[in-house]
Amino acid sequence: MAAHLDDALAWLAAERPAMEAALADLVGRSSFTGDGAGVLSMLDAMDPLLRGAGLATERLPGAFYGPHLAFRGPAAGAPVFLVGHVDTVFPRGTFEGFRREGDRGFGPGAFDMKGGLVVMSWGLAAAGRAGILARVPVAGLLVSDEEAGSPESQRLLAERARGAACALVFESGRAGDLVVTRRKGVASLRVEAHGVAAHAGNDAEKGRSAIWSLARLVERVQALSDPARGVLVNVGTFHGGTSKNTVPEHAVCEIDLRFVSAADGRALAARIEDAARDAALPGTRITVLQGSWREPLERTEASAALAAEYGACQQASGLGAGEAPLAGGGSDACTTGAAGVPSIDALGAAGKGFHTRAEEVDLGSLVPKAQALLRFLAGRAG
């Protein structure tokens, strides 16, 4: 096995031009979350890469967002479960194309996370060449709605990952190649206030202002933030009314929640429901509607051990190791962790500027990141 591993590592070292070409192709495929054609184009590109590595693939339909791509290796048993996403945050026409400047590649999703998809694909292909996939069970899922909070794929991911030996998530790499073992939970709420419309000059006393009630709620929920506990509440949008001389009968706001523990998330949601009842003025009502909800990725003894195991493989590949600080944003690692699977994240390519037009990927990280995955799978082969 050692000789086969050495051969596979050498093969990877020579594959950088092919990896860069694949990345340029993926980044050139505009794949905003709501762009069905763009997301489908990404699956059309990823499917042959995974099948070429010796994996069986299956497309799982989505109702509103695009389909998702599941894959599985030939070995039976509790798998190493690999996770990625094919969507980006950039609508078609806003930020497109791939360009290279030395060892830096620029373009939408180059860092978040098409570079990670290339790392994953080539690491698996190298494991196939070394005969490792015949001995180590491997499975995974590439989703098309992660940037929207995985509203459709979350259930599929939990079902597919449950019972896995571990989950490896190839989101954007962190500085120093630190592995993410903790992420905040993320939730979105849509809050609607209903009142009674009336002419603001002639019949004001007959009206019941939805905006006034909702404004009272905003004051209450913003005060629920507790940065010391990692609990953050942000009312990000607020809309209502029809004209300045009409008592508004409807208003709506959207709220973003962040929390470190699942218990804090549940308590926060309950307090917002209480605040909604308290804020509603007589003759109005406030309804709280839950949108996406991601549990936090909470560090466990098993995930810490997994991070150390993977970190040793990174160091053997010339990379850094260690655990990253708590991440404020959620990912699909939150879902696999909540499903009871030891999960680590940020195993993708290095870079910076995700979710900005300055997004860039470190092309020199592609090969060693893929080698780290290969070494990890080889270690699992015994």
C-alpha positions as CSV (number, residue, x, y, z in Angstrom):
1,M,0.0,0.0,0.0
2,A,2.9,2.4,0.8
3,A,4.3,2.1,-2.7
4,H,0.8,2.7,-4.2
5,L,0.4,5.8,-1.9
6,D,3.8,7.2,-3.0
7,D,2.8,6.7,-6.7
8,A,-0.6,8.5,-6.1
9,L,1.1,11.4,-4.3
10,A,3.5,11.7,-7.2
11,W,0.7,11.6,-9.6
12,L,-1.1,14.4,-7.8
13,A,2.1,16.5,-7.8
14,A,2.0,16.4,-11.6
15,E,-1.7,17.1,-11.8
16,R,-1.6,20.8,-11.0
17,P,-2.2,22.0,-14.6
18,A,-5.2,19.7,-14.9
19,M,-6.6,20.9,-11.6
20,E,-6.2,24.5,-12.6
21,A,-7.9,23.9,-15.9
22,A,-10.8,22.2,-14.1
23,L,-11.1,25.1,-11.7
24,A,-11.1,27.6,-14.5
25,D,-13.9,25.6,-16.1
26,L,-16.0,25.5,-12.9
27,V,-15.5,29.1,-12.1
28,G,-16.5,30.0,-15.7
29,R,-19.9,28.3,-15.1
30,S,-22.1,31.0,-13.4
31,S,-23.9,29.1,-10.6
32,F,-25.9,31.5,-8.4
33,T,-28.1,29.6,-6.0
34,G,-31.3,30.5,-7.8
35,D,-29.9,30.0,-11.3
36,G,-31.2,26.5,-12.2
37,A,-29.3,26.3,-15.5
38,G,-26.1,27.4,-13.9
39,V,-26.3,24.9,-11.1
40,L,-27.2,22.1,-13.5
41,S,-24.1,23.1,-15.6
42,M,-22.0,22.6,-12.5
43,L,-23.4,19.1,-11.9
44,D,-22.7,18.3,-15.5
45,A,-19.1,19.2,-14.9
46,M,-18.7,17.5,-11.5
47,D,-20.4,14.2,-12.5
48,P,-17.6,13.0,-14.8
49,L,-14.9,14.1,-12.4
50,L,-16.4,11.9,-9.7
51,R,-17.2,9.0,-12.0
52,G,-13.7,9.2,-13.3
53,A,-12.4,8.7,-9.7
54,G,-14.3,5.4,-9.6
55,L,-17.5,6.6,-7.8
56,A,-21.1,5.9,-8.6
57,T,-23.2,9.1,-8.8
58,E,-26.9,9.9,-8.4
59,R,-28.8,13.1,-9.0
60,L,-31.4,14.0,-6.4
61,P,-34.1,16.4,-7.6
62,G,-34.8,19.7,-5.9
63,A,-38.3,21.3,-5.8
64,F,-37.3,25.0,-6.0
65,Y,-33.5,25.0,-6.2
66,G,-31.4,22.8,-8.5
67,P,-30.7,19.1,-8.1
68,H,-28.0,17.7,-5.9
69,L,-25.3,15.2,-6.7
70,A,-24.8,12.2,-4.4
71,F,-21.8,9.8,-4.9
72,R,-20.5,6.6,-3.3
73,G,-17.4,4.4,-3.6
74,P,-17.3,0.6,-4.1
75,A,-16.5,-0.3,-0.5
76,A,-19.3,-1.2,1.9
77,G,-19.6,0.0,5.5
78,A,-19.9,3.3,7.4
79,P,-18.4,5.8,5.0
80,V,-16.1,8.8,5.2
81,F,-18.7,11.3,4.0
82,L,-17.5,14.2,1.9
83,V,-19.6,17.4,1.5
84,G,-19.5,20.3,-0.9
85,H,-21.7,22.8,-2.7
86,V,-21.9,23.9,-6.3
87,D,-23.7,27.3,-5.9
88,T,-22.3,30.8,-5.4
89,V,-23.7,34.1,-4.2
90,F,-23.2,36.0,-7.5
91,P,-26.1,36.3,-9.9
92,R,-25.3,35.9,-13.5
93,G,-23.9,39.1,-15.0
94,T,-22.6,40.6,-11.7
95,F,-19.2,38.9,-11.4
96,E,-18.2,36.3,-14.0
97,G,-15.2,34.5,-15.5
98,F,-11.9,33.2,-14.3
99,R,-8.5,35.0,-14.5
100,R,-5.1,34.1,-13.2
101,E,-2.3,36.2,-11.9
102,G,0.7,34.1,-11.0
103,D,-0.3,31.7,-8.2
104,R,-3.6,33.5,-7.6
105,G,-6.9,32.6,-9.4
106,F,-9.8,35.1,-9.4
107,G,-13.5,34.6,-10.0
108,P,-16.9,33.8,-8.5
109,G,-16.7,30.8,-6.3
110,A,-13.0,30.2,-6.9
111,F,-12.4,30.1,-3.2
112,D,-16.0,29.5,-2.0
113,M,-16.0,26.7,-2.9
114,K,-15.1,25.5,-6.4
115,G,-11.5,25.2,-5.3
116,G,-12.6,22.8,-2.7
117,L,-14.5,20.8,-5.2
118,V,-11.3,20.4,-7.3
119,V,-9.4,19.4,-4.1
120,M,-12.0,16.8,-3.3
121,S,-12.3,15.4,-6.8
122,W,-8.5,14.9,-7.3
123,G,-8.0,13.6,-3.8
124,L,-10.6,10.9,-4.5
125,A,-9.1,10.2,-7.9
126,A,-5.7,9.7,-6.4
127,A,-7.2,7.4,-3.7
128,G,-8.8,5.4,-6.5
129,R,-5.5,5.0,-8.3
130,A,-3.9,3.8,-5.1
131,G,-6.6,1.1,-4.6
132,I,-7.8,2.9,-1.4
133,L,-11.4,3.3,-2.4
134,A,-11.7,-0.4,-2.7
135,R,-10.9,-0.7,1.0
136,V,-12.3,2.5,2.6
137,P,-16.0,3.3,2.3
138,V,-16.6,6.7,0.8
139,A,-19.8,8.6,0.1
140,G,-20.8,12.2,-0.2
141,L,-23.2,14.9,-1.4
142,L,-22.8,18.1,-3.4
143,V,-25.7,20.4,-2.8
144,S,-27.0,23.3,-4.9
145,D,-28.6,25.6,-2.2
146,E,-25.9,26.0,0.5
147,E,-25.5,29.7,0.1
148,A,-29.3,30.1,0.8
149,G,-28.9,28.1,4.0
150,S,-29.5,24.6,2.4
151,P,-33.3,24.9,2.9
152,E,-34.0,21.9,0.6
153,S,-30.9,19.8,0.8
154,Q,-30.6,19.9,4.6
155,R,-32.9,16.9,5.1
156,L,-31.2,15.0,2.3
157,L,-27.8,15.6,3.8
158,A,-28.8,14.6,7.2
159,E,-30.3,11.4,5.9
160,R,-27.4,10.5,3.7
161,A,-24.7,11.3,6.3
162,R,-26.3,9.7,9.3
163,G,-24.3,6.7,10.5
164,A,-21.1,7.8,8.6
165,A,-17.8,7.3,10.3
166,C,-17.0,11.0,9.9
167,A,-17.8,14.0,7.7
168,L,-15.3,16.1,5.8
169,V,-16.5,19.4,4.5
170,F,-14.5,21.2,1.8
171,E,-15.5,24.7,2.4
172,S,-13.0,27.5,1.9
173,G,-9.7,26.9,3.7
174,R,-8.7,29.1,6.7
175,A,-5.4,31.0,7.3
176,G,-2.7,28.6,8.4
177,D,-4.8,25.6,7.1
178,L,-6.6,25.6,10.5
179,V,-9.5,23.1,10.6
180,V,-13.0,24.3,11.6
181,T,-14.5,22.3,14.4
182,R,-17.0,25.0,15.7
183,R,-19.5,27.1,13.8
184,K,-22.4,29.2,15.1
185,G,-25.9,28.1,14.4
186,V,-27.7,30.3,11.9
187,A,-31.5,30.9,11.5
188,S,-33.7,33.3,9.6
189,L,-37.1,34.5,10.6
190,R,-39.7,36.4,8.7
191,V,-42.0,38.4,10.9
192,E,-45.3,39.8,9.6
193,A,-47.4,42.4,11.4
194,H,-51.1,42.9,10.5
195,G,-53.2,45.9,11.4
196,V,-56.2,47.9,10.1
197,A,-55.9,50.4,7.3
198,A,-57.5,53.8,7.6
199,H,-57.2,57.3,6.2
200,A,-54.5,59.0,8.3
201,G,-56.3,62.4,8.2
202,N,-60.1,61.6,8.3
203,D,-60.3,58.2,10.1
204,A,-57.0,57.8,11.9
205,E,-58.7,56.5,15.1
206,K,-60.1,53.6,13.1
207,G,-56.7,52.4,12.0
208,R,-54.3,50.1,13.7
209,S,-50.7,50.5,12.6
210,A,-48.8,47.4,11.7
211,I,-45.6,49.4,11.3
212,W,-45.9,50.7,14.9
213,S,-46.3,47.2,16.3
214,L,-43.5,45.8,14.3
215,A,-41.2,48.7,15.3
216,R,-41.9,47.9,18.9
217,L,-40.8,44.3,18.2
218,V,-37.6,45.4,16.5
219,E,-36.6,47.3,19.7
220,R,-37.3,44.2,21.8
221,V,-35.5,41.6,19.6
222,Q,-32.4,43.7,18.9
223,A,-32.0,43.9,22.7
224,L,-31.8,40.1,22.8
225,S,-28.3,40.1,21.4
226,D,-25.7,38.9,23.9
227,P,-22.2,39.1,22.3
228,A,-20.5,37.7,25.3
229,R,-22.5,34.4,24.8
230,G,-22.1,34.6,21.0
231,V,-25.8,35.3,20.6
232,L,-26.5,37.9,17.8
233,V,-29.8,39.2,16.5
234,N,-30.0,41.4,13.4
235,V,-33.1,42.8,11.9
236,G,-31.8,43.1,8.3
237,T,-34.9,44.3,6.4
238,F,-38.1,46.2,7.3
239,H,-40.9,47.0,4.9
240,G,-44.5,48.2,5.3
241,G,-47.3,50.5,4.4
242,T,-48.7,51.7,1.1
243,S,-48.7,55.5,1.4
244,K,-47.8,58.2,3.9
245,N,-51.4,59.2,4.5
246,T,-52.7,55.6,5.1
247,V,-52.4,53.9,8.5
248,P,-50.4,50.8,7.5
249,E,-52.2,47.5,7.7
250,H,-49.2,45.3,6.9
251,A,-45.4,45.3,7.7
252,V,-42.7,42.7,7.5
253,C,-39.1,42.3,8.6
254,E,-36.5,39.7,8.3
255,I,-34.3,38.7,11.2
256,D,-30.9,36.9,11.2
257,L,-30.0,34.8,14.3
258,R,-26.6,33.5,15.4
259,F,-25.9,31.3,18.4
260,V,-23.2,29.0,19.7
261,S,-25.2,26.2,21.2
262,A,-28.4,24.5,20.1
263,A,-30.0,25.3,23.5
264,D,-29.3,29.0,23.0
265,G,-30.9,28.9,19.6
266,R,-34.1,27.4,20.9
267,A,-34.2,29.8,23.8
268,L,-33.7,32.8,21.5
269,A,-36.5,31.7,19.2
270,A,-38.9,31.3,22.2
271,R,-38.0,34.8,23.5
272,I,-38.7,36.3,20.1
273,E,-42.1,34.6,20.0
274,D,-42.8,36.1,23.5
275,A,-41.6,39.5,22.3
276,A,-44.0,39.3,19.3
277,R,-47.0,38.8,21.6
278,D,-45.8,41.6,23.9
279,A,-45.1,44.1,21.1
280,A,-48.5,43.8,19.3
281,L,-50.7,46.8,19.9
282,P,-54.4,46.3,20.4
283,G,-56.1,45.5,17.1
284,T,-52.9,44.2,15.5
285,R,-51.2,40.8,15.5
286,I,-47.6,39.7,14.8
287,T,-46.7,36.3,13.2
288,V,-43.2,34.8,13.4
289,L,-42.4,32.5,10.5
290,Q,-39.2,30.3,10.7
291,G,-37.2,30.2,7.5
292,S,-33.9,28.3,7.3
293,W,-32.4,26.9,10.5
294,R,-29.0,25.5,10.9
295,E,-27.9,24.0,14.3
296,P,-24.4,25.0,15.4
297,L,-21.4,22.8,14.7
298,E,-20.4,22.0,18.3
299,R,-16.9,20.7,19.0
300,T,-16.9,17.1,20.5
301,E,-14.1,14.8,21.6
302,A,-14.7,12.8,18.4
303,S,-14.5,15.9,16.1
304,A,-11.4,17.2,17.9
305,A,-9.7,13.8,17.4
306,L,-10.8,13.9,13.7
307,A,-9.3,17.4,13.3
308,A,-6.0,16.1,14.8
309,E,-6.0,13.1,12.5
310,Y,-6.6,15.2,9.4
311,G,-4.2,17.9,10.6
312,A,-1.4,15.4,10.7
313,C,-2.1,14.5,7.1
314,Q,-2.0,18.2,6.2
315,Q,1.4,18.6,7.9
316,A,2.7,15.6,6.0
317,S,1.6,17.4,2.8
318,G,3.5,20.6,3.8
319,L,0.5,22.4,5.2
320,G,-0.4,23.8,8.6
321,A,-2.6,22.2,11.2
322,G,-4.6,23.1,14.3
323,E,-8.2,24.2,15.1
324,A,-9.6,27.4,13.9
325,P,-11.5,29.9,16.2
326,L,-15.3,29.7,16.3
327,A,-16.7,30.6,12.9
328,G,-19.6,33.0,12.8
329,G,-21.1,31.6,9.6
330,G,-22.9,28.3,9.2
331,S,-22.2,25.6,6.6
332,D,-23.4,22.1,5.9
333,A,-21.0,20.8,8.6
334,C,-23.6,22.1,11.0
335,T,-26.1,19.6,9.5
336,T,-23.7,16.6,9.6
337,G,-22.7,17.5,13.1
338,A,-26.3,17.7,14.3
339,A,-26.9,14.3,12.7
340,G,-24.4,12.8,15.2
341,V,-21.5,12.5,12.8
342,P,-18.0,13.7,13.8
343,S,-17.5,16.6,11.4
344,I,-14.7,19.0,10.4
345,D,-14.8,21.8,7.9
346,A,-12.6,24.2,5.9
347,L,-10.6,21.5,4.1
348,G,-10.8,23.2,0.7
349,A,-8.4,25.4,-1.1
350,A,-6.7,28.4,0.5
351,G,-7.6,31.9,-0.5
352,K,-9.4,35.0,0.7
353,G,-12.3,37.4,-0.1
354,F,-15.2,34.9,-0.2
355,H,-18.5,36.6,-1.1
356,T,-16.7,39.6,-2.6
357,R,-15.7,40.6,-6.1
358,A,-12.1,40.3,-4.9
359,E,-12.5,36.6,-4.2
360,E,-9.3,34.7,-4.9
361,V,-7.9,31.2,-4.5
362,D,-4.3,30.2,-3.9
363,L,-3.6,27.9,-6.8
364,G,-0.5,26.5,-5.0
365,S,-2.7,25.0,-2.3
366,L,-4.7,22.7,-4.7
367,V,-2.1,19.9,-4.8
368,P,-1.2,19.7,-1.1
369,K,-4.8,20.0,0.0
370,A,-5.7,17.0,-2.3
371,Q,-2.6,15.1,-1.0
372,A,-3.9,15.7,2.6
373,L,-7.2,14.0,1.7
374,L,-5.4,11.2,0.0
375,R,-3.2,10.6,3.1
376,F,-6.2,10.7,5.3
377,L,-8.1,8.0,3.3
378,A,-4.9,5.9,3.2
379,G,-4.7,6.1,7.0
380,R,-8.2,4.9,7.2
381,A,-7.2,1.9,5.0
382,G,-5.0,0.6,7.8
